[in-house]
Amino acid sequence: MADNFGLKIGVEGEKEFKKALAEINQNFKVLGSEMKLVSSQFDKNDKSVDAFTAHNQVLNKEINEQKNKIDLLKQALDNASTSFGENDRRTQQWQIKLNNAQAALNDLEKELKDNNDTLDKTADELNNAEKEADDFGDEIDDAGKQSDSAGGKFSKVKGIVAGFGKALAGATAAIGAAADMNIVKKVIKEFRRKNRK
């Protein structure tokens, strides 16, 4: 879109840049409404993978559009600088718009990075919780074998299983509500500690 401006200079070129910029700004209005729609689909404090993924999809579109805007503004600045001079008010206005657009891009990219970091951390925590649950399952198997060989101390295994069931239900609810995975780890460690006595 902005590639057609190469030979157009002066006031005519500036009008075309402003028209192209208005189109990009209209695209941002559409993306802004899309982000509102995504936000309305999730609770305000929702930190789930689905919420972050949906926000990231719109953020990526906004980042691409912001890069288009920056490319256009660079061309407009070059046009104004060549046509009117670097100290002209029109040239300075394009420079201000370019600086603001680059700052907005930095903010969008930082938000996307923060979201991706949170998604990576959540994935790691879920993997760790799954591994700890597997390890705990192995401990239950071991306790069952020990109780069989010790003459039927099945009540110990029953207590472990019942306690783990409650802990797992609580942990599952915590995960579903996007609670801190450290709670799940603490519950599992506490049950391990109690049942080793």
SVG drawing of the C-alpha trace seen along z (x, -y; Angstrom):
<svg xmlns="http://www.w3.org/2000/svg" viewBox="-18 -25 34 86">
<polyline fill="none" stroke="black" stroke-width="0.4" points="0.0,0.0 2.7,-2.5 5.0,-1.5 3.1,-3.7 4.4,-6.9 8.0,-6.8 7.8,-9.6 5.0,-11.7 6.4,-14.5 5.2,-17.7 1.6,-18.5 0.1,-15.9 2.3,-13.2 1.5,-14.3 -2.3,-14.1 -1.9,-10.5 0.2,-9.6 -2.6,-11.0 -5.2,-9.0 -3.2,-5.8 -2.6,-6.5 -6.4,-7.0 -6.9,-3.5 -4.4,-2.0 -6.0,-3.8 -9.4,-2.4 -7.9,1.1 -6.7,0.4 -10.3,-0.5 -11.4,2.9 -8.6,4.7 -9.5,2.7 -13.1,3.9 -11.8,7.5 -9.7,7.2 -12.7,6.0 -14.7,9.0 -11.9,11.4 -11.7,9.7 -15.5,10.0 -15.2,13.7 -13.1,14.2 -13.3,13.1 -11.3,10.0 -8.8,11.9 -8.8,15.0 -5.1,16.2 -5.9,19.4 -4.0,20.6 -7.1,20.0 -7.4,16.4 -3.7,15.6 -3.8,17.4 -6.9,15.5 -5.3,12.2 -2.0,13.1 -3.8,13.8 -5.2,10.2 -1.9,8.8 0.0,10.4 -2.4,8.7 -2.0,5.4 1.8,5.7 1.7,6.4 -0.5,3.4 1.7,1.2 4.7,2.3 2.8,1.3 2.0,-2.1 5.7,-2.6 6.8,-1.8 4.3,-4.3 5.3,-7.0 9.0,-6.6 8.1,-7.2 6.0,-10.2 8.8,-11.6 11.3,-11.1 8.8,-12.8 8.3,-15.8 12.0,-16.1 12.8,-16.2 9.8,-18.4 9.7,-20.9 13.0,-20.5 13.9,-18.9 12.9,-22.0 9.5,-22.5 6.5,-22.0 5.0,-19.4 8.2,-17.3 8.3,-17.6 4.7,-16.4 5.5,-13.3 8.5,-12.7 6.3,-12.9 3.8,-10.4 6.7,-8.1 8.1,-8.3 4.7,-7.6 4.1,-4.7 7.4,-3.1 6.7,-3.5 3.3,-1.9 5.0,1.0 7.4,1.4 4.5,1.6 2.6,4.2 5.7,6.4 6.4,6.2 2.8,7.2 3.1,10.1 6.4,11.2 4.9,11.0 2.0,13.2 4.3,15.7 6.4,15.9 3.3,16.5 2.2,19.3 5.6,20.9 5.7,20.8 2.2,22.3 3.2,25.1 6.3,25.8 4.3,25.9 1.7,28.2 4.4,30.6 6.0,30.5 2.7,31.2 2.0,34.1 5.5,35.5 4.9,35.1 1.5,36.8 3.2,39.7 5.8,40.0 3.2,39.9 1.3,42.7 4.5,44.8 4.7,44.2 1.1,45.4 2.0,48.6 5.0,49.1 2.9,48.5 0.4,51.1 3.1,53.7 4.6,53.0 1.2,53.3 0.5,56.6 3.9,58.0 3.5,56.7 0.4,58.7 -2.5,56.5 -1.8,53.0 -4.2,51.9 -5.6,49.0 -2.3,47.1 -2.8,47.3 -6.5,46.5 -5.6,43.4 -3.0,42.3 -5.4,42.8 -8.2,40.9 -5.9,38.1 -4.4,37.9 -7.9,37.9 -8.9,34.9 -5.6,33.2 -5.9,34.0 -9.5,32.6 -8.3,29.4 -5.3,29.2 -7.5,29.7 -9.8,26.9 -6.8,24.7 -5.4,25.4 -8.8,24.8 -9.0,21.5 -5.4,20.7 -4.1,20.7 -0.5,20.9 1.0,24.3 3.1,24.0 -0.1,24.9 -0.3,28.2 3.4,28.9 2.9,28.1 -0.1,30.4 1.7,33.3 4.8,32.8 2.7,32.6 1.0,35.9 4.4,37.5 5.8,36.3 2.8,37.5 2.7,40.9 6.4,41.6 6.1,41.7"/>
</svg>
